[in-house]
Amino acid sequence: MKRVAIWAFYAVGALAIGYLALYAYAVFTGQDLQPGKPIHIFRRPDAPEYS
């Protein structure tokens, strides 16, 4: 039982490190947000303009 707990601890640690690595990748490769610049994450290219 102790061996299973150790492997579970290692698995949770590996998942946490993987999540932090993905977060760091997203932060360092993401686009810089500029004030007034629209965010086009969920916008369809053929959506109508309302402004």
Rosetta silent file (secondary structure, phi, psi, omega in degrees, C-alpha in Angstrom):
SEQUENCE: MKRVAIWAFYAVGALAIGYLALYAYAVFTGQDLQPGKPIHIFRRPDAPEYS
SCORE:     score description
SCORE:     0.000 S_00000001
   1 L     0.000  -37.271  179.175    0.000    0.000    0.000 S_00000001
   2 H   -64.482  -36.680  179.672    2.856    2.373    0.742 S_00000001
   3 H   -65.792  -38.850  178.073    4.302    1.740   -2.726 S_00000001
   4 H   -65.431  -40.284  179.257    0.987    2.634   -4.371 S_00000001
   5 H   -64.698  -38.762  178.379    0.834    5.869   -2.378 S_00000001
   6 H   -64.807  -43.375  178.792    4.354    6.790   -3.477 S_00000001
   7 H   -65.920  -36.489  177.083    3.486    6.161   -7.148 S_00000001
   8 H   -65.722  -39.884  177.150    0.291    8.216   -6.767 S_00000001
   9 H   -61.872  -44.055  177.384    2.346   11.048   -5.254 S_00000001
  10 H   -62.681  -39.947 -179.609    4.762   10.882   -8.197 S_00000001
  11 H   -65.033  -43.506  178.856    1.861   10.879  -10.674 S_00000001
  12 H   -64.837  -40.159  177.500    0.270   13.959   -9.101 S_00000001
  13 H   -63.487  -41.419  179.056    3.655   15.707   -9.105 S_00000001
  14 H   -65.666  -39.419  176.817    4.221   14.840  -12.764 S_00000001
  15 H   -64.250  -40.319  179.319    0.776   16.189  -13.684 S_00000001
  16 H   -65.229  -42.820  179.070    1.482   19.407  -11.780 S_00000001
  17 H   -65.548  -40.416  176.901    4.845   19.864  -13.518 S_00000001
  18 H   -62.940  -40.877  177.872    3.238   19.164  -16.896 S_00000001
  19 H   -64.053  -43.679  178.863    0.519   21.721  -16.207 S_00000001
  20 H   -64.128  -36.648  178.026    3.096   24.329  -15.203 S_00000001
  21 H   -66.149  -42.225  177.586    5.110   23.600  -18.341 S_00000001
  22 H   -65.166  -38.346  177.798    2.027   24.064  -20.542 S_00000001
  23 H   -64.650  -44.088  178.427    1.173   27.282  -18.697 S_00000001
  24 H   -63.059  -40.136  177.552    4.706   28.620  -19.176 S_00000001
  25 H   -61.812  -44.041 -179.705    4.553   27.702  -22.874 S_00000001
  26 H   -65.742  -37.122 -179.314    1.226   29.527  -23.260 S_00000001
  27 H   -69.670  -44.639 -174.601    2.541   32.603  -21.449 S_00000001
  28 H   -79.378  -19.928  179.871    5.789   32.882  -23.387 S_00000001
  29 H  -106.571   -2.599 -177.886    4.318   32.155  -26.835 S_00000001
  30 L   -74.318  163.709  177.774    1.043   34.074  -26.436 S_00000001
  31 L   -81.116  144.913  175.936    0.234   37.342  -28.127 S_00000001
  32 L   -74.489  135.470  177.383    0.583   40.537  -26.143 S_00000001
  33 L   -86.411  129.600  178.179   -2.726   42.209  -25.399 S_00000001
  34 L  -107.655  142.034  177.676   -2.876   45.866  -26.409 S_00000001
  35 L   -60.734  132.469  179.366   -5.450   48.279  -24.968 S_00000001
  36 L    85.547   -8.749  179.658   -8.309   48.746  -27.408 S_00000001
  37 L   -85.056  125.703 -178.486   -7.299   45.748  -29.514 S_00000001
  38 L   -69.145  147.579  177.371  -10.204   43.296  -29.908 S_00000001
  39 L   -93.655  124.522 -175.883   -9.726   39.720  -28.772 S_00000001
  40 L  -108.392   38.487 -177.045  -10.549   37.263  -31.577 S_00000001
  41 L   -71.848  -50.573 -174.563  -10.453   34.025  -29.619 S_00000001
  42 L  -108.989   11.045 -176.477  -14.090   32.947  -30.097 S_00000001
  43 L   -87.551  130.306  175.485  -15.098   35.255  -32.943 S_00000001
  44 L   -75.196  144.284  179.454  -16.101   33.712  -36.246 S_00000001
  45 L   -64.120  -28.647 -178.005  -14.533   35.363  -39.298 S_00000001
  46 L   -97.100   16.228  179.662  -17.962   35.754  -40.961 S_00000001
  47 L   -72.589  147.370 -178.766  -19.662   37.288  -37.886 S_00000001
  48 L   -72.290  152.753  176.932  -21.423   40.629  -38.467 S_00000001
  49 L   -89.290  128.228 -179.483  -19.884   43.916  -37.306 S_00000001
  50 L  -105.359   -8.616 -177.624  -22.022   45.736  -34.738 S_00000001
  51 L  -104.054    0.000    0.000  -19.862   48.807  -34.149 S_00000001
